[in-house]
Amino acid sequence: MAESNTVARPYTKAAFEHALAKNTLDQWSEMLATTSVVAQDPTMRQVLGNPAQTSEQKAEVMIDVCQEQMTAETKNFISLLAENQRLALLPEISAQFEQLKASQQKSVDINVTTAFDLGEQQQQKLTQALSTKLGCEVSLTSEVDKSIIGGVIVRTDDLVIDGSIRARLAKLAEALSA
């Protein structure tokens, strides 16, 4: 069976191109995020997986639950997904949409893990350095993990930079045992 990301890609691309043309990226992003969360709810998964329900009924349920986020265009999108039995792909479609949106807006979300809490000034310097290195706007979130001993681990969707003491010690131990 095809991978969900492969099956979701044409729907994501169509939604993204439409939202970009209509200048409604943020509204589509919100709608997809909301419907993604709703589609992952165990009760909703049962409803969407019920073979006794027609495609129209499944679409109506999803639209009714997410009414506040829906426009006529997004309702049509949900109906199309239901008709093609693809409502379960909403989480993947949402994730892919966010990647396309970030690429379009030249922004990236980065998670930084450090052994100690970063001060505001350190976060600003790190954000500025990463923005320069990556050539885009950086949104930084940080977390503390004392088990890395020192250094920093930088994570984004497709990049991990592990500059932690723990990783260096692991490499040293591997070299010594070889």
C-alpha positions as CSV (number, residue, x, y, z in Angstrom):
1,M,0.0,0.0,0.0
2,A,1.2,3.5,-0.8
3,E,2.8,5.6,2.0
4,S,0.4,8.1,3.5
5,N,2.8,11.0,2.7
6,T,2.8,10.0,-0.9
7,V,-1.0,9.8,-1.1
8,A,-1.4,13.1,0.8
9,R,1.0,15.0,-1.4
10,P,-1.4,15.9,-4.3
11,Y,-4.1,17.0,-1.9
12,T,-1.6,19.1,0.0
13,K,-0.2,20.6,-3.1
14,A,-3.6,21.5,-4.5
15,A,-4.7,23.1,-1.1
16,F,-1.5,25.0,-0.8
17,E,-1.6,26.4,-4.4
18,H,-5.2,27.4,-3.9
19,A,-4.5,29.1,-0.6
20,L,-1.4,30.8,-2.0
21,A,-3.4,32.1,-5.0
22,K,-6.2,33.4,-2.7
23,N,-3.7,34.7,-0.1
24,T,-5.4,32.6,2.6
25,L,-2.4,30.5,3.8
26,D,-3.0,31.3,7.5
27,Q,-6.7,30.4,7.3
28,W,-6.0,27.1,5.6
29,S,-3.2,26.4,8.0
30,E,-5.6,26.9,11.0
31,M,-8.3,24.8,9.3
32,L,-5.9,22.0,8.5
33,A,-4.5,22.0,12.0
34,T,-7.9,21.9,13.6
35,T,-9.2,19.1,11.4
36,S,-6.0,17.2,11.9
37,V,-6.5,17.2,15.7
38,V,-10.2,16.3,15.2
39,A,-9.4,13.4,12.8
40,Q,-7.0,12.0,15.3
41,D,-9.5,11.9,18.1
42,P,-10.4,8.2,18.9
43,T,-14.2,8.8,18.8
44,M,-13.9,10.7,15.5
45,R,-11.7,7.9,14.0
46,Q,-14.5,5.4,14.8
47,V,-17.0,7.6,13.1
48,L,-14.8,8.2,10.0
49,G,-13.9,4.5,9.9
50,N,-17.6,3.3,10.1
51,P,-18.4,1.7,6.8
52,A,-22.2,2.3,7.4
53,Q,-21.6,6.0,7.1
54,T,-21.6,7.5,3.6
55,S,-18.9,9.9,2.4
56,E,-21.3,12.8,2.6
57,Q,-22.2,11.9,6.2
58,K,-18.5,11.7,7.2
59,A,-17.8,15.1,5.6
60,E,-20.8,16.6,7.3
61,V,-19.6,15.3,10.7
62,M,-16.2,16.8,10.2
63,I,-17.5,20.1,8.9
64,D,-20.0,20.3,11.8
65,V,-17.3,19.7,14.4
66,C,-14.9,22.2,12.8
67,Q,-17.6,24.8,11.7
68,E,-15.7,27.8,13.1
69,Q,-12.7,27.2,10.9
70,M,-14.6,26.4,7.7
71,T,-15.2,28.5,4.6
72,A,-17.0,27.3,1.5
73,E,-13.7,26.4,-0.1
74,T,-12.4,24.4,2.9
75,K,-15.8,22.6,3.2
76,N,-15.4,21.5,-0.4
77,F,-11.9,20.3,0.4
78,I,-13.2,18.2,3.3
79,S,-16.0,16.8,1.1
80,L,-13.5,15.9,-1.6
81,L,-11.3,14.1,1.0
82,A,-14.4,12.2,2.3
83,E,-15.5,11.3,-1.2
84,N,-12.1,9.8,-1.9
85,Q,-11.9,8.2,1.5
86,R,-8.9,10.3,2.5
87,L,-10.1,12.0,5.7
88,A,-7.6,10.0,7.7
89,L,-4.8,11.8,5.8
90,L,-5.6,15.1,7.4
91,P,-2.7,15.0,9.9
92,E,-0.2,14.3,7.1
93,I,-1.8,16.9,4.8
94,S,-1.6,19.4,7.7
95,A,2.1,18.6,8.3
96,Q,3.0,18.9,4.6
97,F,1.1,22.1,4.3
98,E,3.0,23.7,7.2
99,Q,6.3,22.7,5.5
100,L,5.3,24.3,2.2
101,K,4.1,27.4,4.1
102,A,7.4,27.7,6.0
103,S,9.3,27.2,2.8
104,Q,7.2,29.9,1.0
105,Q,7.6,32.3,3.9
106,K,11.3,31.5,4.3
107,S,10.8,30.6,8.0
108,V,11.7,27.6,10.0
109,D,10.9,26.4,13.5
110,I,13.9,25.3,15.5
111,N,14.0,23.4,18.8
112,V,17.1,23.9,20.9
113,T,17.9,21.5,23.7
114,T,20.5,22.7,26.3
115,A,21.8,21.4,29.6
116,F,21.0,24.8,31.2
117,D,18.3,27.4,30.7
118,L,19.2,29.9,28.0
119,G,18.9,33.6,28.9
120,E,17.0,36.0,26.6
121,Q,20.2,37.5,25.3
122,Q,21.6,34.0,24.5
123,Q,18.4,33.0,22.7
124,Q,18.5,36.2,20.6
125,K,22.2,35.6,19.6
126,L,21.5,32.0,18.7
127,T,18.4,32.9,16.7
128,Q,20.3,35.6,14.8
129,A,23.2,33.2,14.1
130,L,20.9,30.4,12.9
131,S,18.9,32.9,10.8
132,T,22.2,34.0,9.1
133,K,23.4,30.4,8.6
134,L,20.1,29.1,7.2
135,G,19.1,32.2,5.3
136,C,15.6,32.4,6.6
137,E,13.6,33.6,9.6
138,V,14.0,31.4,12.6
139,S,11.4,30.8,15.3
140,L,13.3,29.3,18.3
141,T,11.9,27.2,21.2
142,S,14.2,25.9,23.8
143,E,14.1,23.2,26.4
144,V,16.4,22.0,29.1
145,D,17.7,18.4,29.4
146,K,20.4,18.1,32.0
147,S,21.3,14.6,30.7
148,I,23.2,16.2,27.7
149,I,25.7,17.5,30.3
150,G,26.6,20.6,28.2
151,G,26.5,22.0,24.7
152,V,23.5,22.2,22.6
153,I,21.3,20.1,20.3
154,V,19.6,21.9,17.4
155,R,16.6,20.3,15.7
156,T,14.4,21.2,12.8
157,D,12.3,19.1,10.4
158,D,15.2,17.7,8.4
159,L,18.3,18.9,10.3
160,V,19.8,17.8,13.6
161,I,23.0,19.3,15.0
162,D,24.2,17.5,18.1
163,G,26.9,19.5,19.8
164,S,26.2,18.0,23.2
165,I,28.9,16.7,25.6
166,R,26.9,13.5,25.9
167,A,27.3,12.9,22.1
168,R,31.0,13.7,22.2
169,L,31.5,11.3,25.1
170,A,29.6,8.6,23.2
171,K,31.9,9.0,20.2
172,L,35.0,8.9,22.4
173,A,33.7,5.7,24.1
174,E,33.1,4.1,20.7
175,A,36.6,5.1,19.5
176,L,38.2,3.6,22.6
177,S,36.3,0.3,22.4
178,A,37.1,-0.2,18.8
